[in-house]
Amino acid sequence: MNNRDEESWTSYKIIRNECVALNKLKRNEYLRSGIDGNKNNLRVMWKTLKATTALE
């Protein structure tokens, strides 16, 4: 692997890891807001939980 390929691969991994971390953060925020915002409405709360676990 030449130097340019190594730089590209390193840049790719850094950006990929940032995207994965951001995606995980936003997913957790969505899940938390769906649960906290619907504590009194169990039907909607469970619908939110089911929708997020189906994505995994």
Backbone bond lengths (Angstrom), bond angles and torsions (degrees), N, CA, C in turn:
res aa  C-N    CA-C-N  psi(-1)  N-CA   C-N-CA  omega(-1)  CA-C   N-CA-C  phi
1 M - - - 1.445 - - 1.532 107.87 -
2 N 1.301 115.66 127.75 1.462 117.46 -179.90 1.524 110.75 -84.02
3 N 1.302 115.50 172.92 1.463 122.01 -173.33 1.528 111.95 -61.45
4 R 1.323 117.98 -40.22 1.476 121.74 -179.04 1.527 110.24 -65.14
5 D 1.324 117.00 -41.04 1.458 120.46 178.41 1.522 111.06 -64.72
6 E 1.307 117.00 -39.53 1.462 120.75 178.90 1.525 110.86 -65.35
7 E 1.320 116.98 -40.21 1.465 120.78 177.63 1.527 110.69 -64.44
8 S 1.321 116.31 -42.93 1.467 120.33 179.01 1.520 110.62 -63.72
9 W 1.323 116.37 -43.90 1.461 120.78 -179.49 1.532 110.70 -64.29
10 T 1.314 117.12 -41.62 1.460 121.29 178.55 1.528 110.59 -64.53
11 S 1.319 116.62 -43.60 1.471 120.19 177.82 1.521 110.67 -62.55
12 Y 1.323 116.18 -43.06 1.461 120.65 178.86 1.527 110.81 -59.52
13 K 1.324 117.38 -46.31 1.466 120.82 -178.32 1.522 111.68 -63.37
14 I 1.322 117.09 -39.43 1.464 120.77 179.51 1.526 110.20 -64.33
15 I 1.326 116.36 -47.97 1.471 120.25 -179.77 1.523 110.55 -65.39
16 R 1.328 117.42 -41.71 1.463 121.35 178.42 1.519 110.69 -59.59
17 N 1.315 117.39 -46.37 1.462 121.04 -178.84 1.527 111.64 -65.19
18 E 1.326 117.19 -36.70 1.467 120.28 176.31 1.526 110.66 -64.90
19 C 1.322 116.87 -41.43 1.472 120.77 179.04 1.519 111.25 -65.65
20 V 1.314 117.37 -42.26 1.464 120.97 178.92 1.524 110.12 -63.76
21 A 1.319 117.20 -43.10 1.467 120.83 179.61 1.527 111.00 -64.79
22 L 1.323 117.48 -42.10 1.461 121.28 178.97 1.527 110.74 -65.58
23 N 1.318 116.68 -41.03 1.458 121.14 178.10 1.524 110.84 -61.92
24 K 1.315 116.77 -43.27 1.465 121.14 178.87 1.526 110.92 -64.44
25 L 1.328 116.85 -41.60 1.459 121.70 179.04 1.528 111.20 -62.35
26 K 1.328 116.54 -47.66 1.467 120.81 -178.90 1.526 111.28 -66.27
27 R 1.328 117.19 -36.79 1.460 120.64 178.11 1.521 110.21 -64.17
28 N 1.317 116.58 -43.45 1.461 120.58 178.37 1.526 111.71 -65.40
29 E 1.337 117.24 -38.99 1.467 120.45 176.78 1.524 110.67 -63.04
30 Y 1.324 116.72 -42.26 1.466 121.17 179.07 1.523 110.40 -63.02
31 L 1.305 116.30 -45.65 1.459 120.95 -179.77 1.526 110.67 -63.82
32 R 1.319 116.86 -45.47 1.462 120.78 -179.80 1.530 111.33 -62.69
33 S 1.326 116.84 -43.03 1.465 118.95 179.94 1.525 110.96 -69.35
34 G 1.319 117.58 -33.23 1.458 120.51 177.73 1.509 112.62 -67.78
35 I 1.315 116.53 -33.43 1.466 120.47 178.63 1.519 110.07 -80.47
36 D 1.329 117.03 -50.24 1.467 120.36 -177.72 1.525 112.15 -64.33
37 G 1.307 116.72 -36.72 1.452 120.13 -178.08 1.520 113.78 -76.00
38 N 1.326 116.63 -13.30 1.465 119.97 -176.50 1.522 112.27 -128.06
39 K 1.311 117.18 33.67 1.463 120.17 179.78 1.524 111.88 -61.53
40 N 1.321 116.95 -30.73 1.460 120.57 -179.16 1.521 112.41 -89.16
41 N 1.314 117.40 -10.28 1.457 121.62 -179.67 1.529 108.03 -119.12
42 L 1.320 116.33 87.58 1.458 121.25 -174.17 1.524 112.69 -63.11
43 R 1.312 117.26 -32.93 1.463 119.98 -179.27 1.531 110.73 -61.76
44 V 1.313 117.40 -46.53 1.466 121.47 179.94 1.524 110.11 -69.69
45 M 1.326 116.92 -38.53 1.456 120.43 179.34 1.532 110.52 -60.73
46 W 1.316 117.95 -47.15 1.462 121.02 179.98 1.521 111.52 -68.84
47 K 1.312 117.29 -32.50 1.462 120.76 176.21 1.529 110.02 -62.70
48 T 1.334 116.32 -40.91 1.462 121.12 176.95 1.521 110.71 -63.79
49 L 1.326 116.83 -45.02 1.462 120.66 179.16 1.525 111.63 -62.00
50 K 1.321 116.81 -44.48 1.465 120.24 179.52 1.522 111.25 -62.44
51 A 1.314 116.55 -41.48 1.464 120.40 -178.81 1.523 111.37 -63.93
52 T 1.310 117.68 -38.06 1.465 119.86 -178.06 1.518 111.61 -77.87
53 T 1.322 118.46 -34.15 1.462 119.25 179.13 1.516 111.29 -75.42
54 A 1.326 118.20 -24.05 1.460 120.95 177.21 1.524 110.93 -69.47
55 L 1.324 117.52 -22.83 1.458 121.41 -179.40 1.518 112.77 -77.35
56 E 1.297 117.76 -18.73 1.468 120.61 -175.31 1.487 113.01 -75.05
